[in-house]
Amino acid sequence: MSTLAQEITVAGTSVVVAAATHRYLYLRLVKNITASLRLRLGGQITAVALTALVPAGVLTAQYADPTRVAWLVRPVFAWVACAAYLLLVLAVLEVPAYLTTRSLRRRAHVTRHTPAPHTRNTRQPQPGPAMGTSGPAVPASRPDPPTMAGRRLVLARSVALLATATATATTGYGFHRGLGPPDIKTVPIKLPRLHPSLDGMRITMASDLHLGPFFGRAHTARNVRLINNTSPDIVAIVGDLSDGSAEDLAGHAEPLARIASTHGTYFVTGNHDYRYDVDAWIDTLTDFGITTLRNTRNLITHRGGAIDLAGVTDVEGERHHDTPDYDKALADRDASHPVVLLAHQPVQVHESARHDVDLQLSGHTHGGGFFPGNLLAPLTQPVTAGLATFDTTQLYVSRGAGASLPPIRVGAPPDITVIELRSAW
């Protein structure tokens, strides 16, 4: 299938999914809670408008200058995030709402078929032909129970209110956390081959900056300040620098030129970097004084010791004639000192382990981004966030300093991680 055919298929699928999603939300949040024809018509028009607007916003974010379409992309993806949580909450509530409705039906059925109790007439008989005889039994008076339709309406409105409040609050928190400053984490990692003179060497890693419609120059400048405050020996930018072209976003990346470290700043490509002209981005970073490790390595000597800092391209590079090449990156190196490998995706650790890499630093997962993404990430990646070991290779995965679209964080806060190398000698 050609690239054009794939894009047409994706666009068509997006429209179908958007239509199904907004119809479901219309039924649950509008039609089921009001009989007003005016409100229902307004809900239908809104659902149709959003069905068209969401795919348009997604395509615009991919192909247009992010700095010029932010006015459209931001509200679209804010709604996408909110709609995702509306769907999630409503889906969770479907079963209890159904069971509650069945219970109400059973109770209404029992009430209709239960005879009312009878009482004897205890009033004093009035003079008349029936004087001296007891009066007839009369039914006890009882208020009419609420109708089944009324109860179902109350239930539907309660579900809609709970879903709307939960989704709105969660989305608001997610944007606040996702667009806010990343946490600074310090993680000591012991390397058996690390010379004692390198004990305490600091590698500050910042992955997944995702410059684009939500993250611009101020985002880059803030991250540079945070990185410099860690007093790094080495800075590693582990892929997914942007969601746009270097032509459009180079100015927003320019603060990276002011990163200060003892041994320089290094970059490896991520999957998002191949959506645009990756070579143009590499040239731009070179102008900023940043070295791209494109299946290469640098020997770094520090206080009498040495480490190899290597980097391989992302697995997405295989589709762009830029395949990760571990043999090229690691050939003929001195095995007496450790190698730290930068690779965007954690799944690349299996190849790193086969090449006797001491430590791989990765990003890509965003820690799952937002719930329930943290439950889905392990389906494609061996580690979602944190430190793990594969054979003799250690893998550390950062949640990243930015986020792709929509840029929300729920249960997976952004971070910049300071790796403190520790000697086992």
Legacy VTK file of the C-alpha trace (Angstrom):
# vtk DataFile Version 3.0
C-alpha trace
ASCII
DATASET POLYDATA
POINTS 425 float
0.000 0.000 0.000
1.369 3.392 -0.988
1.874 6.201 1.475
-1.004 8.139 -0.108
-3.320 5.147 0.173
-2.319 4.677 3.804
-3.045 8.324 4.568
-6.445 8.125 2.856
-7.255 4.984 4.837
-6.213 6.608 8.108
-8.225 9.741 7.309
-11.306 7.682 6.433
-10.984 5.603 9.575
-10.615 8.770 11.651
-13.865 10.167 10.256
-15.737 6.922 10.984
-14.382 6.737 14.527
-15.163 10.411 15.144
-18.711 9.957 13.849
-19.345 6.888 16.026
-17.845 8.586 19.081
-19.884 11.759 18.766
-23.109 9.883 18.088
-22.593 7.867 21.272
-21.816 11.003 23.274
-24.902 12.718 21.821
-27.134 9.820 22.874
-25.754 9.635 26.411
-25.241 13.329 27.138
-28.119 14.946 25.235
-30.883 12.717 23.895
-31.192 10.523 26.983
-31.440 13.427 29.409
-33.840 15.861 27.739
-37.023 15.804 25.707
-36.433 19.355 24.448
-36.389 19.346 20.647
-34.323 22.526 20.640
-31.626 21.050 22.886
-31.561 17.818 20.913
-31.170 19.727 17.653
-28.326 21.727 19.178
-26.677 18.504 20.295
-26.984 16.997 16.822
-25.457 20.055 15.166
-22.600 20.065 17.679
-21.927 16.353 17.144
-21.800 16.796 13.354
-19.519 19.844 13.659
-17.108 18.025 15.980
-17.123 14.961 13.719
-15.779 17.164 10.928
-13.566 19.368 13.090
-11.577 16.667 14.892
-10.142 14.913 11.775
-9.495 18.339 10.236
-7.550 19.412 13.326
-5.549 16.195 13.400
-4.578 16.499 9.730
-3.778 20.190 10.126
-1.448 19.421 13.035
0.426 16.923 10.881
0.871 18.923 7.704
0.714 22.647 8.558
3.114 24.947 10.375
2.320 24.205 14.041
2.938 27.797 15.069
0.280 29.084 12.656
-2.469 26.534 13.354
-2.250 26.449 17.146
-5.572 28.366 17.308
-7.268 25.312 15.753
-5.144 22.457 17.031
-5.268 23.398 20.712
-9.066 23.361 21.153
-9.401 20.279 18.943
-6.977 18.231 21.001
-8.380 19.591 24.251
-11.730 18.194 23.126
-10.126 14.921 21.976
-8.694 14.418 25.468
-11.980 15.293 27.158
-13.955 13.053 24.778
-11.603 10.164 25.515
-12.308 10.448 29.222
-16.041 10.899 28.596
-16.019 7.637 26.648
-14.010 5.904 29.352
-16.251 7.029 32.225
-19.477 6.362 30.342
-18.257 2.893 29.351
-17.454 2.105 32.976
-20.910 3.327 34.041
-22.801 1.377 31.371
-22.988 -1.846 33.408
-24.091 -0.348 36.752
-26.583 1.894 34.917
-28.030 -1.133 33.120
-28.297 -3.130 36.344
-29.941 -0.203 38.110
-32.483 0.131 35.293
-33.343 -3.578 35.530
-33.788 -3.264 39.274
-36.131 -0.289 38.817
-38.177 -2.248 36.300
-38.545 -5.220 38.644
-39.604 -2.975 41.511
-42.127 -1.173 39.308
-43.528 -4.531 38.150
-43.912 -5.769 41.740
-45.555 -2.516 42.803
-48.118 -2.680 39.988
-49.125 -6.265 40.843
-49.268 -5.970 44.633
-52.888 -5.400 45.878
-53.374 -2.512 48.228
-54.284 -3.431 51.839
-57.972 -3.084 52.866
-59.308 -1.500 56.067
-62.739 -1.525 57.576
-64.686 1.693 57.742
-64.375 2.824 61.352
-66.486 5.949 60.996
-69.725 6.107 62.951
-72.623 4.982 60.797
-75.024 7.729 59.736
-78.717 7.443 60.167
-80.271 5.778 57.222
-81.457 2.520 55.828
-78.142 0.752 56.623
-78.259 1.789 60.312
-76.770 -0.873 62.569
-74.799 -2.692 59.906
-71.063 -2.514 59.440
-69.732 -0.503 56.487
-67.965 -2.002 53.444
-64.139 -2.415 53.254
-62.457 0.503 51.450
-58.928 0.570 49.999
-56.289 2.556 51.893
-55.262 5.675 50.035
-51.629 5.693 48.701
-49.718 8.266 46.653
-48.873 7.319 43.084
-45.269 6.007 42.824
-42.814 7.792 40.545
-43.125 6.662 36.961
-40.521 4.362 35.452
-39.736 7.012 32.844
-39.062 9.570 35.576
-36.685 7.266 37.384
-34.804 6.440 34.203
-34.474 10.152 33.427
-32.989 10.822 36.859
-30.540 7.940 36.356
-29.522 9.124 32.860
-28.953 12.667 34.092
-26.911 11.439 37.059
-24.694 9.353 34.771
-24.223 12.268 32.340
-23.394 14.681 35.152
-20.894 12.302 36.764
-19.191 11.536 33.435
-18.986 15.202 32.438
-17.612 16.327 35.793
-15.049 13.506 35.943
-13.852 13.959 32.353
-13.616 17.745 32.645
-11.696 17.640 35.924
-9.332 14.891 34.721
-8.630 16.640 31.408
-8.001 19.945 33.159
-5.562 18.322 35.562
-3.904 16.446 32.694
-3.242 19.638 30.733
-2.017 21.430 33.847
0.476 18.624 34.508
1.415 18.030 30.893
2.096 21.666 30.050
3.773 22.413 33.366
7.445 22.011 34.294
8.856 18.485 34.397
9.987 16.852 37.600
13.729 16.580 38.149
14.696 13.037 39.079
18.094 11.771 40.162
18.737 8.078 39.574
22.023 6.445 40.642
23.028 3.532 38.402
25.944 1.253 39.180
28.099 0.124 36.239
30.522 -2.737 36.932
33.089 -1.513 34.391
33.022 2.129 35.448
36.391 3.395 36.644
36.294 4.758 40.222
37.420 8.167 38.995
34.125 8.466 37.105
32.000 7.735 40.160
29.304 10.406 40.336
29.483 11.369 36.650
26.160 12.998 35.695
24.244 12.426 32.468
21.148 14.608 32.279
18.654 13.173 29.842
15.698 15.022 28.349
13.606 13.048 25.906
10.435 13.760 23.956
10.432 17.561 23.903
7.800 17.481 21.138
8.072 21.070 19.941
4.872 21.979 18.133
1.490 23.661 18.600
1.548 23.273 22.392
5.277 23.478 23.113
7.301 26.369 21.768
10.322 28.468 22.584
9.273 29.104 26.207
9.027 25.338 26.750
12.544 24.838 25.353
14.004 27.704 27.388
12.444 26.374 30.607
13.873 22.915 30.005
17.312 24.354 29.238
17.277 26.229 32.558
16.293 23.061 34.406
18.983 21.043 32.620
21.697 23.600 33.378
20.649 23.663 37.033
21.611 19.976 37.300
25.299 20.771 36.520
25.548 17.982 33.938
28.713 16.382 32.636
26.810 15.128 29.585
23.367 16.042 28.211
21.395 13.482 26.213
18.333 14.418 24.133
16.839 11.019 23.441
14.606 11.542 20.422
11.245 13.066 19.453
12.520 16.603 19.470
9.607 17.997 17.490
6.231 17.575 15.841
7.067 19.858 12.963
9.753 20.791 10.478
13.033 22.500 11.210
11.990 25.256 8.827
8.998 26.083 11.015
10.348 25.296 14.478
14.108 25.953 14.465
13.548 29.243 16.285
11.671 27.430 19.051
14.547 24.962 19.438
17.245 27.673 19.484
17.546 27.853 23.330
19.115 24.375 23.142
22.278 26.155 21.994
22.631 27.494 25.551
22.830 24.118 27.264
25.987 24.065 29.404
27.757 20.787 30.186
31.270 19.488 30.628
31.343 17.152 27.634
28.608 18.423 25.353
25.052 17.691 24.290
24.105 14.630 22.235
21.000 13.733 20.264
19.500 10.582 18.752
16.479 10.417 16.487
12.999 9.356 17.577
10.053 8.122 15.551
8.399 11.584 15.373
11.577 13.098 13.973
11.115 11.048 10.787
7.723 12.598 10.049
9.581 15.606 8.681
12.999 16.240 7.144
15.207 14.586 9.750
18.405 15.707 8.008
17.304 19.334 8.258
16.778 18.906 11.990
20.206 17.292 12.405
21.830 20.186 10.517
19.958 22.664 12.734
21.115 20.915 15.893
24.681 20.928 14.584
24.415 24.703 14.243
23.363 24.776 17.919
26.487 22.821 18.907
24.648 19.526 19.480
26.190 16.268 18.260
23.892 13.687 16.673
24.898 10.089 17.343
23.678 8.466 14.146
24.934 4.913 14.622
28.156 6.352 15.997
29.869 6.825 19.349
32.184 9.219 21.147
34.889 8.271 23.603
34.537 10.541 26.621
37.418 10.825 29.046
36.739 12.295 32.447
39.027 12.576 35.487
41.294 9.804 34.226
38.517 7.366 33.291
36.574 6.817 30.071
33.202 5.747 28.781
31.856 5.200 25.306
28.732 7.243 24.620
27.006 5.655 21.644
23.746 6.270 19.835
21.618 4.476 17.264
18.775 5.730 15.111
15.176 4.912 15.950
13.510 1.784 14.565
11.270 4.091 12.492
14.437 4.914 10.556
14.179 1.529 8.859
11.413 2.988 6.689
13.574 5.990 5.784
16.866 4.296 4.873
18.273 5.147 8.303
18.254 1.752 10.014
19.750 1.452 13.508
23.181 -0.183 13.158
24.606 -1.476 16.417
27.630 -3.057 14.805
28.647 0.257 13.280
28.037 2.148 16.513
29.900 -0.307 18.738
32.564 -1.931 16.529
36.203 -2.002 17.631
35.660 -0.301 20.935
37.732 -0.883 24.060
35.724 -3.364 26.128
37.543 -2.421 29.341
35.362 0.624 29.864
31.555 0.821 29.832
29.295 1.892 27.018
26.197 4.005 27.504
23.863 3.794 24.500
21.178 6.324 23.562
18.225 4.716 21.765
14.796 6.312 21.611
12.591 3.250 22.097
12.950 0.868 25.055
12.256 -2.109 22.770
15.721 -1.599 21.293
17.225 -2.934 24.525
17.110 -6.503 23.255
19.611 -5.668 20.538
21.649 -3.660 23.045
21.855 -6.677 25.339
23.175 -8.795 22.466
25.936 -6.212 21.991
26.963 -6.146 25.652
25.830 -2.560 26.270
26.146 -1.545 29.925
23.350 1.010 29.999
20.680 2.085 27.505
18.870 5.399 27.965
15.459 5.695 26.286
12.227 7.680 26.190
9.287 7.274 23.789
6.652 5.878 26.174
5.869 9.087 28.119
5.332 6.701 31.007
2.043 5.775 29.393
1.086 9.459 29.097
-2.340 9.327 30.649
-4.461 6.583 32.115
-5.216 4.036 30.697
-2.217 4.472 28.368
0.064 3.239 31.132
-1.770 -0.089 30.932
-1.373 -0.291 27.142
2.292 0.741 26.768
3.628 -2.651 27.997
1.960 -4.274 24.983
4.639 -2.792 22.710
7.518 -1.828 25.023
9.355 -3.922 27.646
9.496 -1.027 30.139
7.104 1.914 30.503
9.255 4.010 32.861
12.122 3.556 35.283
15.043 1.163 35.572
15.171 -2.488 34.522
17.807 -5.077 33.628
17.996 -7.341 30.579
20.792 -9.897 30.873
23.763 -7.682 31.768
22.303 -4.533 30.153
20.506 -1.978 32.276
17.726 0.092 30.720
16.435 3.397 32.034
13.287 4.896 30.485
12.360 8.538 31.061
8.757 9.764 30.887
9.984 12.673 28.781
9.863 16.431 29.203
7.050 17.092 26.720
4.195 15.119 25.227
2.665 14.343 21.877
-0.924 15.249 21.057
-2.961 15.621 23.174
-0.295 16.790 25.660
-1.918 15.622 28.865
-0.361 13.755 31.767
-2.418 11.704 34.209
-0.476 9.327 36.429
2.704 9.830 34.385
4.272 13.227 35.166
6.932 14.581 32.789
10.514 14.416 33.930
14.122 15.308 33.244
16.337 12.628 34.709
19.855 12.982 36.060
21.685 9.669 35.741
24.450 9.460 38.331
26.929 6.803 37.278
28.310 4.770 40.172
31.359 2.547 40.155
31.147 -1.007 41.405
34.905 -1.133 42.102
LINES 1 426
425 0 1 2 3 4 5 6 7 8 9 10 11 12 13 14 15 16 17 18 19 20 21 22 23 24 25 26 27 28 29 30 31 32 33 34 35 36 37 38 39 40 41 42 43 44 45 46 47 48 49 50 51 52 53 54 55 56 57 58 59 60 61 62 63 64 65 66 67 68 69 70 71 72 73 74 75 76 77 78 79 80 81 82 83 84 85 86 87 88 89 90 91 92 93 94 95 96 97 98 99 100 101 102 103 104 105 106 107 108 109 110 111 112 113 114 115 116 117 118 119 120 121 122 123 124 125 126 127 128 129 130 131 132 133 134 135 136 137 138 139 140 141 142 143 144 145 146 147 148 149 150 151 152 153 154 155 156 157 158 159 160 161 162 163 164 165 166 167 168 169 170 171 172 173 174 175 176 177 178 179 180 181 182 183 184 185 186 187 188 189 190 191 192 193 194 195 196 197 198 199 200 201 202 203 204 205 206 207 208 209 210 211 212 213 214 215 216 217 218 219 220 221 222 223 224 225 226 227 228 229 230 231 232 233 234 235 236 237 238 239 240 241 242 243 244 245 246 247 248 249 250 251 252 253 254 255 256 257 258 259 260 261 262 263 264 265 266 267 268 269 270 271 272 273 274 275 276 277 278 279 280 281 282 283 284 285 286 287 288 289 290 291 292 293 294 295 296 297 298 299 300 301 302 303 304 305 306 307 308 309 310 311 312 313 314 315 316 317 318 319 320 321 322 323 324 325 326 327 328 329 330 331 332 333 334 335 336 337 338 339 340 341 342 343 344 345 346 347 348 349 350 351 352 353 354 355 356 357 358 359 360 361 362 363 364 365 366 367 368 369 370 371 372 373 374 375 376 377 378 379 380 381 382 383 384 385 386 387 388 389 390 391 392 393 394 395 396 397 398 399 400 401 402 403 404 405 406 407 408 409 410 411 412 413 414 415 416 417 418 419 420 421 422 423 424
